Amino acid sequence: MKNPIIAAVAFDGISPFHLSVPCLVFGADRTKLGLPRFDFRVCAIEEGPIQTDAGLSIVVPHDLSALEEADIVIIPSWKDLDAPLAAPFKEALQGAHRRGALIVGLCLGTFAIAGAGLLAGRKATTHWAYTDQLQALHPDIAIDADVLYVDEGDIITSAGVAAGLDCCLHIVRARYGAEAALRLARHVVLSPHRQGGQAQFIERPLAPTPNADRFTHALDQVRATLGEAHSLDSVADAAGLTRRTFTRRFQKTTGTSFGDWLADQRVALAQRLLEQTDKSMDMVAFEAGFGSATSLRQHFAARLKTSPMQYRREFSRTAGALSAA
């Protein structure tokens, strides 16, 4: 099988940080983590070295012809938001989409996808500070300003900065399984997984830390015992906070509710169990804290748009490769 081809689009004036996001996730050899060897290509719209907004110049090895073969096309950001797309870039994006490539707009990259006419009648997001401008320029897009990323199947758009990393991890998770995404997140020291529906305004990603306070220790304990019952009141008590104070801090810290976060953690554990073990659906549901296979199926349908059985069929072989790695 050929290596998946991923093309990241660079342009004169791009931010090195935004360009580094897909480079970090897809640009290095991650085969030891259970991922394929990606054929990662940075391609430029303009000819010759491009200038970044940080004063650096970059020699880019590929041009827009890289989009003709790409399995995934990523636009890490964009400039001149209200200007029409240059015809060659517009045609290259449209051609890649028609061919079946996944089109990804990180942060302001959503504007480029919209400019190519690929988001008409669809749902999308971008950096919260630019959602009004995007809506004014493209009133036919259903814009959700309150989420980290939006997955429309063949097109994915994300909010700004850290949400771009969450979006790229989401792609890894959807295509190569939860365990591969978790290993990658740990390797590059990222929060393991944040659902796209979480809010853009987040104090910090919630990740384990050895010097955490009582609040974070309480949540670490929940993660370690997902098969047990956990109520909002019991966890707030373990954190040494009132229910109201805990709820307020949890929302500010994670951008979501405790109930949704707990369900996400349990779904993630169930994914790993389905990938790595042959346990029955009832046992997976029990160990992940869902209580019954019916509840497990309902949560998979709501969050992953698939069934546990289908998920196991798709990723159990990946899990076997990971175990052998």
N, C-alpha and C positions, 0 to 999 in steps of 0.2 A: 504494500500500500504506500502511496506517495505521502510525504509529509504535508500536513495542512498548511496552506499558504495564507499568511496574514499580512495584509498591506496597511501600513499606517501612513496617512497623508500628511506631509509637512508643507509649509508654505513660508514665504518671506514674511518675517515679523512674528513667527510662532513663539510661544512661550516654551523654553526648554523643559519646564516642569511638566506641562501638559503633554509634551511629546514623550517624556520619560515614562508616563503611566503605562501605555501599552508595551513599551520597551521592557519595563520591569517584569511584567506578567508573562509576555510571550517571547521576548527577545533572547533569553538565555536558555541553555540546555537544561531542561527539567526532567529528563528521562528517568533519573534516579528517584524522582517523586511520583513516578507512575504516569507522567504525561508524555504525549508524543513529542518528537523532535519537530518543533514548528519551523517552517520555512518563513522566517520573519523578514519582511522587506519594508524599509522606509522609502517612500517615493515622494518626489517633489513635484509641485505644480509648475514652478518656474525652472528654467534651465540654469545650470551653474550653481555655485555655492549660494546658500540662502542665509540671510541674516536673521538672528533671533531678537526678541525684544529685550534680551539681557546683554546685548553687545557681543554675543558669540556668533561666529559664522560656522556653518555646517556644510560639509560636502555630502550630498545625498546620492547613493549609488543607483537609484531607480527613478524612472519617470512614471507617468500615468499609465503606461502600458502594463504595469504591474497589476492593475485592477482587473485586467482581462482574464487572469488566471486565479485571482484570490478567492479563497473560501470565505474569508472575513475581511471586510474593509472597515478601518477605524479612522474617523476624523477626530483627532484629539481636542481640537478647539477651532475657532474661526475668527476672521477679522472682517472689517467693512460689512457689518451685519446687514445693512439695508441695501447693499449693492448687489446687482444681479450676478449670478455665478458666471465665470468665464465659460464659454461654450465647450471647450475641450474637457474641462473638469465635470461639467454638468452631464455631458454625454457619457463620460467614463463611469460616473456614479449610476446613471440610469441603466447603462449596459450591464454593469456588475449586478445590479438588482434584478434585472430581467433574467440573467443567467442563473440566479439562485443564490448569490453570495449573501451572507449576513452583513447588513449595513449597520454600523455602530457610530453614534454621535456622542462624544463625551463633552459635557459642559456646553460651550458655545458651538461645538460641532453640530449640534441640532439645527442651527441656522443653515448650514450648508446642505443638510439633507432636505430641509424644508425648501430651500432655494432650488433644489433639483426636482421639486414637485412630488417627492416620495412620501410626504406625510399628510397629504390632503385627505380629510375624513378620518384621520387616525388620532390616537392618543400619544402624547409625547411630553417630555419635560426638558428643562435646561436649568442653568444657574438661576436661583430665585430672583436675583436682581434684574434679570433680563426677560422674565416671563411676559411682562406687559408688552415689551417691544416685540417679542416673537408673536404674540397674539395679534398685535396691531398689523404686523407685516403679513401674517398668515392666519386670517380669521377662520379658515376652514379646518384648523387643527384644534383638537380637544386637549388643551394644555393643563397638566396637573402640576401645580407649583409646589406641592407639599410632599413630594416623594423623592427617593434617592435615584431611582431609575425606572423606566417603563419598558417592558419587554412585549413587543407586538408580534413576536414570532420571527419575522424576517428583518425587522428593524428594531434596534434597541437604542434608547436615548437616556442620558444620565444628567444629573445635576452637577454642580461644580466640585472641583478639587478632590477631596477624598472619595466622593461618590463615584468618580471615574474608576478608582481602584475597586470599589464594591461592584461596579458594573462588570469589569473585566473578570473578577472572581466569580461572578454570577455566570458568565459565559463558560468558564472552566467547569464550574459545578454542573451546569446543565448538560454539557457535552461529554464530560469525562468522569463525573461522579463526585459525591460529597467528600469521600476520603481524599481524593487527589486534590480537591480544592482546599481542604483543611491542611494537608501537608504543605501546599504552596503558601497558604496564608501564614503558617508557622515559620516557614523558611524565610519569608521576606518581612516577618514581624508585622503582620496586619491582623486586625480583628477578624476572626474566623469567618463570619457570615452575617451580613445585615440584609434583611429582606428589602426589596425595592420599595415597599409601601411605607417604610419608616420615614419620618420627617427629615427635611434638609437641615433644620436648625437642631444640632446635636452638640452637647457640651463636649463629649469625647466618645469614641467607640468603647463599648464595654468589653474589656478583655482582662483575663486573669493577670494579677500582678503580685509578686511576693510581699510587697509592703502595703497591701491594700488596707483600707479602713474597715470598720465593722459592716458597713453597708455592702461593700464589694465582697467581703468574706461570706456574708449571708447568701449572696447570689452564687458565689462559687460552690457553696454547699448545695444549693438547689441543682446546679449543673451536675454535681457528683451523685445525686440521688433522684434523678428524673423519674424513676419508676415509682417513687413514693408520692403521696398526696402533698400538695403545697398550696396553701391558701394565701391570699394577700395579707391577711392579718398575722398569720404565723411567720411569714418572711419579714414583715415589718417589725414584728416583735424581736426576731433574731437580729435584725439590724439596729435595734435599740431606738426605733422611731415610731411615732404615731402613724396610723394608717394614712392620714392626710399628708403628713410630711413625707412619708416614704413614697406615696403616689406622686407627689409633686417633684421630688428629686429624681425618681425613676424616669418620669416623662422628660425632664430636662436633660438627663444623662443619656438616654437611649433614643429619644424621639418616638417612643411607642409605649403602649400600656404593658403592665406586668403580665396580664393574661395572654396578649399576643406574643410577647417575648417568650413566655413559657412554652406556648404551643410551637413556636419556631425552634426552640431548643429541642423539644421532643421530636419534631419532624426530622431535624438534623441527625439525632441519635438513631432514629428508625432507618434513615437512609444508610447510615454506616452499617447497621446490623443487617440490612438487606443485601448490601454489597459484600460483606465479609463473612457472613454465616449462612447456614442452611436452616436456621430456626424457622418454625412455623409462623404464620401470620399472627396467630393468637399470642405466641411467645414474644414476638417482636413488639406487638402492641402492649403487652404487659410490661416488658422491660423498659419501654420508652415512656410509659406512664399514661397511655391512652385507654387502658382498661379492656378494650375489645377491638377485634379486627374491624368491626363496622366503623368505630370511631376513627381508627387509623386510616381507613379508606376515605372517610369524609375529609379529614385534614389533608391528605395527599391531594385529593381532587381540588380542594379550595386553594392550596398553596402552590402545588407543583403541576396542576392540570394533568395529572396522570394517576394511575393506580399503583399500590405497592407491588403487585405482581408484575406489572409492566416495567416498573422501575428496576426490579430485580432482574428481569430478563435483559434489560439494557446494560446494567452495570455490574452484574455478578462476575462476569469474565474480567472486567477491569479490576475488581477486588481481588480476584485470584492472582492477577499479575502483580498487584501491589504487595500481596503477601509473599510472593516469591522474590520481590526486589530486595 
